[in-house]
Amino acid sequence: MSARWGAARGTAGARILGIGAYRPARLVDNHALSARIDSSDEWIRKRSGIESRRFAGPDETVVSMAGEAAVKALAQAGVTPDRVDAVLVASMSHLEQVPPAAPRVAGLIGARGAGAMDVGAACAGFCYVLALGDALIRAGTAEHVVAVGAEKMSDLVSPDDRSTAFLFGDGAGAVVLGPDARPRIGPAVWGAEGERHRLIAYDRSWLAAREEPEPWPVLRLAGPEVFRWAVNTVPRIAQRALDAAGLAAGDLAAFIPHQANSRIVDTAARELGLPPHVVIARDVVTSANTSAASIPLAMDALGTRGELPSGGKALLVGFGAGLTYAAQVVELP
């Protein structure tokens, strides 16, 4: 007699039930950084569009910030922690590879027994965990998934590096996903260009740091090359995500790309031909680049201001180190 595999009972679709965010209390404007990098507020604003960012304190970690954002998302969703089947955490700044962040976040929020996994797709990470959560629910492996992007980028960047010190900030954003009778999260369009990984990378390895502790490894990026890659890649994968969802730019209520740089956001919006009614996320102005946290933080900010209509469709696009990228259309809660 041949063995038979049991089949998980899936669902037709998944949707976002709730959104939550955590922003550190410490607000750092450009003037506080410019002296150390021989710069000015005007230069930083012109180059990036950034006016300020949040830096986490010593007691604020990737895990603690992720937990705070997840608790808020669960409250908005009306889902209790015991009903969470999986916790997915995207981060490039969790410095403790062992233990991973996700199991600890699951413990913090009371989702004991839930599956938990870290995803290291850098600034595209939130789109990745969103796609994975959607797939888990559709397959019947999970009913409710917490998907988080959390970063403490201030741990990775040298305050004296003129090319990176002003670009990054800290924070966390989360969503709760649950089943639905129809798909409310569009197909993920993703990929990577690993042959170009050195464009955004640490300046030395942790093995080297073990032998010679100083200097501490810090994040470096080839700014002009990364900018050119992003302004070419973002509109292309954004359009592919629209096509995969069977939508046009005019069907959107919001465009929420990774908040890396205002010029990249503006270029992508222009290339996509977004009509005036589409709300464009510009959280980068006051949050800077928060890597995997930037999309859910921007989504939460727009929602808090009442700029996201319930049931409207938002185009999400993540891109960054790796080089990784991902995009999908989601229906807003």
GIQUI-V520509 format. One record per backbone hydrogen bond with DSSP energy under -1.0 kcal/mol. CO is the residue of the C=O (numbers start at 1). NH is the residue of the N-H. Records with the same first field share a line. If there is no record, write none. Layout:
# GIQUI-V520509
CO=NH + NH
This chain:
# GIQUI-V520509
13=180
14=184
15=178
18=176
20=174
22=172
26=55
28=53
30=33 + 34
34=39
35=38
40=44
41=45
42=46
43=47
44=48
45=49
48=262
51=30
53=28
54=170
57=60
61=65
62=66
63=67
64=68
65=69
66=70
67=71
68=72
69=73
70=74
71=75
72=76
73=77
74=78 + 79
80=83
81=84
85=115
86=146
87=117
88=148
89=119
90=150
101=105
102=106
103=107
104=108
105=109
106=111
110=112
111=114
115=87
117=89
119=91
121=124
122=125
124=128
125=129
126=130
127=131
128=132
129=133
130=134
131=135
132=136
133=137
134=138
135=139
136=141 + 142
138=11
144=85 + 86
145=177
146=88
147=175
148=90
149=173
151=171
152=155
153=156 + 157
156=219
158=161
161=165
164=167
167=289
171=151
172=22
173=149
174=20
175=147
176=17 + 18
177=145
178=15
180=13
184=331
189=327
191=325
193=196
194=197
196=199
197=200
199=222
201=220
205=209
206=210
207=211
208=212
218=203
220=201
221=223
222=226
223=227
224=228
225=229
226=230
227=231
228=232
229=233
230=234
233=237
234=238
235=239
236=240
237=241
238=242
239=243
240=244
241=245
242=247
243=246
248=251
249=252
253=279
254=315
255=281
256=317
258=260
261=265
262=266
263=267
264=268
265=269
266=270
267=271
268=272
269=274
275=278
279=255
282=285
283=287
284=288
285=51 + 52
289=169
290=293
291=294
293=297
294=298
295=299
296=300
297=301
298=302
299=303
300=304
301=305
302=307
303=306
309=312
312=332
313=253 + 254
314=330
315=256
316=328
317=258
318=326
320=324
323=193
324=320
325=191
326=318
327=189
328=316
329=186
330=314
332=311
